Amino acid sequence: MTETPETEPRGPVSPTNGGDAGTAAPTGRGPVAAALMLGMALAALDGTIVSTAVPQIVGDLGGFSVFSWLFSGYLLAVTVTLPVYGKLSDTFGRKPVLIAGIILFLLGSVLCAAAWNMGALIAFRVVQGLGGGALQGTVQTIAADLYPLKERPKIQARLSTVWAVSAVAGPAIGGLLASYADWRWIFLINLPVGAVALWLVVRHLREPSRTRPAARPRIDWPGALAIFGAGVLLLTALVQGGIAWPWLSAPSLALLGGSAVLIAVTVVVERRAAEPIIPGWVWRRRTIAAVNLALGALGLLMVAPTVFLPTYAQSVLGLGPIAAGFVLSVMTLSWPVSAALSNHVYNRIGFRHTAMIGITLAGLILAAFPLLPYPGAPWQPALLMLLLGGALGLFQLPLIVGVQSTVGWAERGTTTASVLFCRQVGQSMGAALFGAVANGVLAARLGSAGDLDSVSHALENPAALTADAADQLRRAVDAAVDHVYLGAAVAAGLSLLVLLFVAPRRFPVLDDNEQPAPKS
């Protein structure tokens, strides 16, 4: 298996026996593709489905002061386990890791449905997240294994569509189940979906035969524990800082300091490990390092539309929750379409240039948000989100397909996991950074230490406010969200700089015929 620096495709790549497409006809991959989409739906739904059911859950179990950990615990577990599962899938195969992840996710779902108090529910959400980490990373890796380069945009676009629809539909489904059935059904509905995905994987996924290593593979448990510990401390500091405690308080400083120490320990442990969880080549290879940094910036900028736009739509435009969700959801219409069509662009101009066009357009669209009139009409931010989805489809998918195509089967799981890990960390950093920016703008506008949540709650009952007071609060929220979008535009600019100065001009794509893939 050799790398050829100037082999980035300029036209379609044909699958052949033993190539990246496997030996089965495309129709034989259908059951496995269905399993991958079901697995992706499970991971995406459970990231958002709990949000609208919080009042019912708190009313039943109590624990209002710690309910935010229902989301944070799941996010932490998914993020910190991604590199571990990536390495395990490269060492022992994708199928056992995916099966173990589905089983662990379903076990967590059953336990969540049986939770007797908030502490137990949070703990069981962490169990769910441990399975969700395997689902996210391994599904993306198997999709790259199973489909040759020319077909990867199609499967990745399908997975992106499933993710987007599931993430947007999650709150509505959660609210319906909590209102008309019982909140425990939020977790029980995972069982039939997961069972079908598990059966399809066991029955239809066939991995390539590989030469047995002379020595038994060794798992880098010290490295895995160090990564897990560093990730937990860092993400806890980012998620809870400025919310549960002030940024410059003892808990924040202790968590950030502890994470810095554990990151240093991780580097030392990984450099000495025979089979490190995060190998040094992940950052030494320009292509992988550039994609990691660029998609980390994507996670950062995505906080603006996904976290702050619904607040803007409700507080400034006066929309209800459903209408506010629609303003955001239009992005999920253009993103998959743009991603599916991106191969026509990168087959002509290359992965790097396609991604640069996408992120440049995204930065311009984000920078245009503060130019919207106040208070404006709902179609105006919706139009920007439609355009943003199209731009990001041109940006993200070529980078993921491109970086997966630069490595062989034995390195693809680690590479994919590193990309997803960086994107997740970027999202956590974005939530902390832009939350501080928004609250700072509000404090400057209102002359107090108010935060975005308290102002938004005050605007939910405008009858209790004078017209001037309500208008002042709306203008403050408008200014805060404008500054967040400008910050997101800066993040897009940073990603563009990474592609300009770190990424190679052409991705060193491996020939499809040089790498084995699973048979279906």
URVEN-V322871 format. One record per helix or strand. SS is the DSSP state (@ for helix, = for strand). FROM is the first residue (numbers start at 0). LEN is the number of residues. Records with the same first field share a line. If there is no record, write none. Layout:
BEGIN
SS=FROM-LEN + FROM-LEN
END
This chain:
BEGIN
@=25-23 + 50-11 + 63-3 + 68-24 + 93-20 + 117-29 + 148-32 + 184-20 + 220-20 + 249-23 + 280-4 + 285-30 + 320-9 + 330-19 + 350-21 + 377-27 + 408-38 + 451-8 + 461-3 + 466-35 + 511-3
==205-1 + 240-1 + 244-1 + 518-1
END
